[in-house]
Amino acid sequence: MIYFTEYELDHLIEDDAPVGDMTTQLLGLAGKPGSLKIFARHTMTVCCTEEAVRIIRKAGIEVLFFAVSGTQVHEGDKILEARGDAASLHLVWRTSGVLIEFASGIATRTRQLVNLVEAEEMAIPVAGTRKHQPFLKKVALKALIAGGGVPHRTGISDTILIFREHLLFSGGYENLSEVISKVKHQQKERKVVVEVHSLDEAILAVRADADAIQVDKMKPNKFRETVMLCKALSPNIQMLAAGGVNASNIVDYVQAGADVLVTSWMYFGPPADIQVKLEPITT
């Protein structure tokens, strides 16, 4: 579960309306009853509806229905319904709707990748990188999970991933055995992952006792060869395909023998398209 604090949600409202809604105030909409309904304009995986509901309720609006994050909806399906004071609805409907659109776009693209992998009848995780939009870590991670993916790294504090850039200051790949031995001595309970860019570097990483090898920007046919040779040396080594993995080639990496598919592709694309109906309630 990705938890959003009250402060974070309050800040979204404050950011859009730091001193109120001038237009609504001038039109005198306070006290007039209204309804808010959000519909899907296309097939999508919904995300961040729970946070949208919390934002809407902060404005004193009653929420009648919402589809939980991870729900698959189709064109015309209702995502959320609420009713309350028209001025309050105008205060929060745009903020809550945009949050749903943005998160659902990521969740939908993640689900697209997961579906492609599952169609191959392979239980291979689709792992989202930490290369998401700045300041949007929680939204990106929640959307990733809602779409059926898993976090590759939530940040650099929770995993050990040795990059070439680390090794430039630590003796290079030729000194990798010593580096990994030192790391494993200090962190016995964690796996050590090494990023490589060639077959030669991958072989060095296997022989240096890495637990997993992240192969960056290698074509699927070369990746297949690298997987075969690395697993011949160490059958339990985990092979991660990373760098450029997307909807057009993810199946190629599955068929090439990837144990994990690492990508940031789901984060960069258009938001989901929703229809918002904000209407007066007449009695």
C-alpha positions in Angstrom: 0.0 0.0 0.0 1.3 3.4 -1.0 0.1 5.9 1.7 -0.4 9.6 0.9 -0.3 11.9 3.9 -3.0 14.4 4.7 -0.4 17.1 4.1 0.3 15.9 0.6 -3.4 15.9 -0.4 -4.1 19.2 1.3 -1.1 20.7 -0.6 -2.7 19.6 -4.0 -5.8 21.6 -3.1 -3.9 24.5 -1.8 -1.6 24.6 -4.9 -4.7 25.0 -7.2 -6.7 27.3 -4.9 -4.3 29.1 -2.5 -6.9 31.8 -1.6 -10.1 30.3 -2.9 -11.8 30.0 -6.3 -12.4 33.5 -7.6 -14.7 32.6 -10.5 -17.0 30.5 -8.3 -17.2 33.2 -5.7 -18.1 35.9 -8.2 -20.8 33.7 -9.7 -22.3 32.9 -6.3 -22.4 29.1 -6.7 -22.1 28.4 -2.9 -25.2 26.6 -1.6 -26.3 25.2 -4.9 -26.4 21.4 -5.1 -24.5 19.6 -7.8 -23.2 16.2 -8.9 -19.8 15.1 -10.1 -19.5 12.0 -12.3 -16.3 10.7 -13.9 -16.4 8.2 -16.8 -13.8 6.4 -18.8 -13.4 7.4 -22.4 -11.5 4.2 -23.3 -10.4 1.0 -21.8 -8.0 1.7 -18.9 -6.7 0.6 -15.6 -7.9 3.0 -12.9 -5.5 4.4 -10.3 -5.5 6.9 -7.4 -9.2 7.0 -7.1 -8.8 6.5 -3.3 -6.7 9.7 -3.1 -9.2 11.5 -5.3 -12.0 10.5 -3.0 -10.1 11.8 0.0 -9.6 15.1 -1.7 -13.2 15.3 -2.6 -14.3 14.5 0.9 -12.0 17.2 2.3 -14.3 19.7 0.6 -17.3 18.2 2.4 -18.6 16.4 -0.6 -20.4 13.0 -0.4 -18.9 10.3 -2.5 -21.5 7.8 -3.7 -19.3 5.4 -5.8 -15.7 4.9 -7.0 -13.8 2.2 -8.7 -10.8 1.0 -6.7 -7.3 1.3 -8.0 -6.4 -1.6 -10.3 -9.9 -1.9 -11.7 -10.2 -2.5 -15.4 -12.8 -0.2 -16.9 -14.1 0.3 -20.5 -15.4 3.2 -22.5 -18.4 4.6 -20.8 -17.9 2.9 -17.4 -18.3 5.1 -14.4 -15.2 5.7 -12.3 -16.5 8.0 -9.6 -19.7 9.7 -8.5 -20.2 12.4 -5.8 -22.6 15.1 -4.9 -22.5 18.2 -2.8 -22.2 22.0 -2.8 -21.4 23.4 -6.2 -18.7 25.7 -4.9 -17.0 22.8 -3.1 -17.2 20.7 -6.2 -15.6 23.3 -8.3 -12.8 23.6 -5.8 -11.6 20.0 -6.1 -13.0 18.4 -9.2 -10.1 19.4 -11.5 -7.4 18.4 -9.0 -9.0 15.0 -8.3 -9.7 14.3 -12.0 -6.2 15.1 -13.2 -4.7 12.9 -10.5 -6.9 10.0 -11.7 -6.0 10.7 -15.4 -2.2 10.9 -14.8 -2.0 7.8 -12.5 -4.4 5.8 -14.7 -2.2 6.5 -17.7 0.8 4.9 -16.0 -1.3 2.0 -14.7 -2.8 1.3 -18.1 0.6 1.2 -19.8 1.9 -1.1 -17.0 -1.1 -3.4 -17.5 -0.3 -3.4 -21.3 3.2 -4.7 -20.6 2.0 -7.2 -18.0 -0.6 -8.5 -20.4 2.0 -9.0 -23.2 4.2 -11.0 -20.8 1.3 -13.1 -19.5 0.3 -13.9 -23.1 3.6 -15.8 -23.3 2.5 -17.8 -20.3 5.6 -16.6 -18.4 5.5 -15.5 -14.8 8.1 -12.7 -15.3 7.8 -9.5 -13.2 7.6 -6.2 -15.0 9.6 -3.9 -12.8 9.3 -0.1 -12.9 12.5 1.8 -12.4 13.0 4.9 -10.2 13.2 7.0 -13.4 9.8 8.5 -12.9 8.8 12.2 -13.0 10.3 14.3 -10.2 8.2 14.8 -7.1 5.7 12.1 -8.2 7.3 9.0 -6.7 4.2 7.9 -4.7 1.8 8.4 -7.7 4.2 6.5 -10.0 4.7 3.6 -7.6 1.0 3.3 -6.9 0.1 3.3 -10.6 2.8 0.8 -11.3 1.4 -1.6 -8.7 -2.2 -1.0 -9.8 -1.2 -2.0 -13.3 0.3 -5.3 -12.1 4.0 -4.2 -12.0 6.4 -4.2 -9.2 9.0 -1.6 -8.1 12.5 -2.3 -9.3 13.9 0.2 -6.8 11.9 2.7 -4.8 15.1 4.7 -4.5 18.8 4.2 -3.9 18.4 3.5 -0.2 16.7 0.1 -0.4 18.8 -2.0 -2.9 22.3 -2.7 -3.9 22.9 -2.1 -7.6 26.5 -1.5 -8.7 26.8 0.6 -11.8 29.7 1.2 -14.0 29.9 4.7 -12.5 30.5 3.1 -9.1 33.2 0.9 -10.4 35.0 3.8 -12.0 35.9 4.8 -8.4 36.4 1.2 -7.2 38.9 -0.4 -9.6 36.6 -1.2 -12.6 35.0 -4.5 -13.5 38.4 -6.2 -13.1 38.1 -5.5 -9.3 34.5 -6.5 -9.1 35.2 -9.7 -7.0 36.8 -7.6 -4.2 34.0 -5.0 -4.4 31.2 -7.6 -4.2 33.0 -9.5 -1.4 33.2 -6.3 0.6 29.6 -5.4 0.1 28.3 -9.0 1.0 30.4 -9.0 4.1 28.6 -5.8 5.2 25.1 -6.7 4.0 24.8 -10.4 4.2 21.0 -10.4 3.9 20.8 -8.5 0.7 21.3 -9.5 -2.9 23.9 -7.7 -5.0 23.0 -6.7 -8.5 25.5 -5.5 -11.0 24.7 -3.6 -14.2 26.7 -4.6 -17.3 26.8 -3.4 -20.9 28.5 -6.3 -22.7 28.9 -10.0 -22.6 32.4 -9.7 -21.2 31.2 -7.5 -18.3 28.4 -10.0 -17.6 30.9 -12.9 -17.4 33.1 -10.9 -15.0 30.0 -10.2 -12.8 29.0 -13.9 -12.7 32.5 -14.9 -11.7 32.6 -12.2 -9.1 29.6 -13.8 -7.4 26.9 -11.3 -8.2 23.4 -12.5 -7.3 21.8 -10.8 -10.3 23.0 -9.1 -13.5 21.2 -6.1 -15.0 22.0 -6.0 -18.7 21.6 -2.5 -20.0 20.5 -1.6 -23.6 21.5 -5.0 -25.2 19.5 -6.2 -28.2 17.4 -9.2 -27.6 19.4 -11.6 -29.7 22.6 -10.7 -27.9 20.8 -10.7 -24.6 19.8 -14.3 -25.3 23.4 -15.3 -25.8 24.5 -13.5 -22.7 21.8 -15.3 -20.6 22.8 -18.7 -21.9 26.5 -18.2 -21.2 25.9 -16.7 -17.7 23.5 -19.4 -16.6 25.9 -22.0 -17.9 28.4 -20.6 -15.4 25.9 -20.0 -12.6 22.4 -21.6 -13.1 20.9 -19.6 -10.3 22.0 -16.2 -11.6 19.1 -13.8 -12.2 19.2 -12.0 -15.5 17.5 -8.6 -15.7 16.8 -7.0 -19.1 16.9 -3.2 -18.8 17.2 -0.1 -21.0 14.8 0.4 -23.8 12.3 -2.3 -22.8 8.9 -1.3 -24.1 5.7 -2.6 -25.5 7.2 -3.2 -28.9 10.0 -5.5 -27.7 9.1 -6.8 -24.3 8.1 -10.2 -25.7 11.5 -10.5 -27.4 13.2 -10.1 -24.0 10.8 -12.6 -22.5 11.7 -15.2 -25.2 15.4 -14.3 -24.8 15.3 -15.6 -21.2 14.9 -12.5 -19.0 14.1 -13.3 -15.3 13.0 -9.7 -14.7 12.0 -7.0 -17.2 13.1 -3.5 -16.0 11.7 -0.5 -17.6 10.5 3.1 -17.2 8.4 3.1 -20.4 5.1 3.1 -18.5 5.9 6.5 -16.8 6.2 8.5 -20.0 3.1 8.8 -22.1 -0.3 10.6 -22.2 -2.7 10.5 -19.3 -5.7 8.4 -19.4 -8.7 10.1 -21.0 -11.7 10.6 -18.7 -15.0 12.4 -19.1 -16.1 14.7 -16.2 -19.8 15.7 -15.8 -20.3 18.4 -13.3 -24.0 19.3 -13.3 -26.6 21.0 -11.0 -29.1 18.9 -9.1 -32.7 20.0 -9.6 -35.4 18.9 -7.3 
